[in-house]
Amino acid sequence: MATKKQPQPYSSQAHPWHGVSPGEEAPEIVTAYIEIVPTDTVKYELDKETGILRLDRPQRFSSQCPTLYGFIPQTYCDELVAKRCAERTGIKDIKGDGDALDICVLTEKVITNGALLVHAIPVGGFRMVDGKEADDKIIAVLESDLVYGALQHVAQLPTALVERLKHYFLTYKQIPSEVKRSVEIVEMYDQSEAHEIIRRSMKDYQRVYGRPAPHKPRARKS
């Protein structure tokens, strides 16, 4: 009599937003989940319920992000992030955008696919306001990157690259046939302020979602 074949055991994948630690060394070094790479001509976005990367929309115009782009796990842009924006800009009635904290990661290497985790070193950021929502963009460099890895401040980044990032974030949601959205970058800040925003977004997350998932040790470098 043939032996009945047993089903293979399986393990579920951690949710990229809720099941992955922002890193034991955050905010100095953070884990970032990458959704979009510079060669993408469509916009991918994490489905909040399933944790699966989904197609959000094709880019209708020639707008491509010049860096890796994603978010820092277990962060949330809410009261504390919005309060900081109001303090620094004087804009009233600001609220957080209700998403994880966005991050751009610079690297010299060509990475062709998203849906991956990287270690990144924040060097600054954009304080962006979309309508009445704080929508900060952290700017970081890939850890150990041969070209960008040693940089510590946004002032050290190539001016042309910073301008491309600004142009992307100010235009990628605009559609010529529709009413123009009120999107502005009100400030570009340095590394210490980037750290402050990351800390606030981590606290916002903990307040809304509770205790963070336990940290897992970083993989050994070969």
C-alpha positions in Angstrom: 0.0 0.0 0.0 1.4 3.4 -1.0 2.3 5.7 1.8 0.2 8.9 1.8 2.3 11.9 0.8 2.5 14.4 3.6 2.0 18.1 2.7 5.2 20.2 2.8 5.5 22.6 5.7 5.4 26.3 4.8 6.1 29.6 6.4 4.2 32.8 5.8 6.1 35.9 4.6 6.3 38.8 7.0 4.2 41.8 6.2 6.7 44.4 4.8 5.1 47.2 6.8 4.1 45.6 10.1 6.2 42.5 10.3 9.6 43.9 9.5 11.7 45.9 12.0 12.9 49.4 11.0 16.3 48.3 12.3 18.1 48.0 15.6 20.2 51.0 14.7 17.3 53.2 13.5 17.3 56.2 12.9 21.0 56.2 12.1 20.7 53.1 9.8 17.3 51.9 8.7 15.7 49.0 6.9 13.8 50.2 3.8 11.3 48.3 1.8 11.8 49.2 -1.9 8.6 49.5 -4.0 9.9 51.3 -7.1 13.3 51.4 -8.9 14.4 54.0 -11.5 13.6 51.9 -14.5 9.9 51.4 -13.5 7.4 53.0 -15.9 4.5 52.1 -13.7 3.9 52.9 -10.0 4.0 50.0 -7.6 2.6 50.4 -4.1 2.3 48.0 -1.2 -1.2 46.7 -0.6 -1.7 47.5 3.1 -4.0 44.6 3.8 -2.1 41.7 2.2 1.4 43.1 2.2 1.8 42.2 -1.5 3.2 44.7 -3.9 0.5 45.8 -6.4 0.3 47.9 -9.5 -1.0 51.2 -8.4 -1.2 52.9 -11.9 0.8 53.2 -15.1 2.8 56.5 -15.2 0.8 58.5 -17.7 3.7 60.8 -18.5 7.5 60.6 -18.6 8.0 60.7 -14.8 10.3 58.2 -13.3 11.9 58.3 -9.8 15.7 58.8 -10.1 16.4 56.6 -7.0 15.1 53.5 -5.2 11.9 54.5 -3.5 9.9 52.9 -0.8 9.2 53.2 2.9 10.6 52.5 6.4 8.7 49.6 8.1 6.8 50.2 11.3 6.6 54.0 10.8 3.5 56.1 10.4 3.0 59.7 9.4 0.5 61.0 11.9 0.2 63.5 14.8 3.9 63.8 15.8 5.1 64.1 12.2 2.4 66.7 11.4 3.2 68.6 14.5 6.8 68.9 13.5 5.8 70.2 10.1 3.5 72.8 11.6 6.3 73.9 14.0 8.9 74.3 11.3 6.6 75.9 8.6 3.9 77.8 10.5 1.2 76.0 8.4 -1.9 75.4 10.4 -4.3 72.4 10.4 -1.7 70.1 9.0 -2.2 66.3 9.5 -0.1 63.3 8.6 -0.8 61.5 5.4 -1.6 58.2 7.1 1.1 56.2 5.4 4.4 54.8 6.3 7.4 57.2 6.1 8.6 57.4 2.5 12.3 57.0 1.7 14.6 57.5 -1.3 17.8 55.5 -1.4 20.7 56.5 -3.6 23.0 53.9 -5.0 25.4 53.7 -8.0 24.2 50.1 -8.7 21.5 49.2 -11.2 18.8 47.4 -9.2 16.1 46.2 -11.6 13.3 45.0 -9.3 11.6 46.2 -6.2 9.9 44.3 -3.4 13.2 44.0 -1.5 14.7 45.2 1.8 17.9 47.3 1.9 19.9 48.9 4.7 20.1 52.7 4.2 21.7 55.6 6.0 19.5 58.7 6.1 21.3 62.0 5.2 18.4 64.4 5.0 14.9 64.9 3.5 12.2 67.0 2.0 9.4 68.4 4.1 6.6 68.0 1.5 3.0 69.2 2.0 0.4 67.6 -0.2 -2.8 69.6 0.3 -3.0 69.8 4.0 -1.0 66.6 4.7 2.6 66.2 5.8 4.3 63.9 3.3 8.0 63.9 4.3 10.5 62.2 2.0 13.6 60.9 3.7 16.7 60.9 1.5 19.2 58.1 2.2 22.2 56.4 0.8 22.6 52.6 0.4 24.8 51.3 3.2 28.3 50.4 1.9 27.6 51.8 -1.5 31.0 52.6 -3.2 29.9 56.0 -4.5 27.3 57.3 -2.1 27.8 55.1 1.0 30.2 57.5 2.8 28.0 60.6 2.5 26.5 62.0 5.6 24.7 65.2 4.6 22.3 66.3 1.8 24.7 69.1 1.0 27.2 66.5 -0.2 24.8 65.1 -2.8 25.0 66.1 -6.5 22.9 69.2 -7.0 21.4 67.8 -10.3 20.2 64.7 -8.5 18.5 66.7 -5.7 16.8 68.8 -8.3 15.6 65.7 -10.2 14.1 64.4 -7.0 12.3 67.7 -6.3 10.9 67.7 -9.8 9.7 64.1 -9.5 7.8 64.7 -6.3 6.3 68.0 -7.4 5.1 66.6 -10.7 4.4 62.8 -10.5 0.9 63.3 -9.3 0.0 66.1 -11.6 -2.2 65.3 -14.6 -2.5 68.2 -17.2 -6.1 67.6 -17.9 -7.1 67.8 -14.2 -7.1 70.6 -11.6 -3.6 71.2 -10.3 -2.8 69.6 -7.0 -1.4 71.7 -4.2 1.9 70.1 -3.6 5.0 71.9 -2.4 8.4 71.2 -0.8 8.6 73.7 1.9 12.0 72.7 3.3 15.0 70.5 2.6 16.5 69.4 5.9 19.7 67.8 7.1 20.6 64.4 8.7 19.7 65.4 12.3 16.2 66.5 11.2 15.8 63.3 9.2 16.5 61.3 12.4 13.9 63.4 14.3 11.2 62.7 11.6 12.0 58.9 11.7 11.8 58.8 15.5 8.5 60.7 15.4 7.1 58.4 12.7 8.1 55.3 14.8 6.3 56.7 17.8 3.3 57.5 15.7 3.3 53.9 14.6 3.6 52.5 18.1 0.7 54.7 19.3 -1.6 53.6 16.5 -0.5 50.0 16.0 1.0 49.0 19.4 4.2 47.3 20.2 6.6 46.9 17.2 7.6 43.4 16.0 10.8 42.1 17.6 14.0 43.0 16.0 15.8 40.2 14.1 19.6 40.3 14.0 21.1 41.4 10.7 22.5 38.7 8.4 26.2 38.2 8.6 28.3 39.7 5.8 30.3 37.1 3.9 
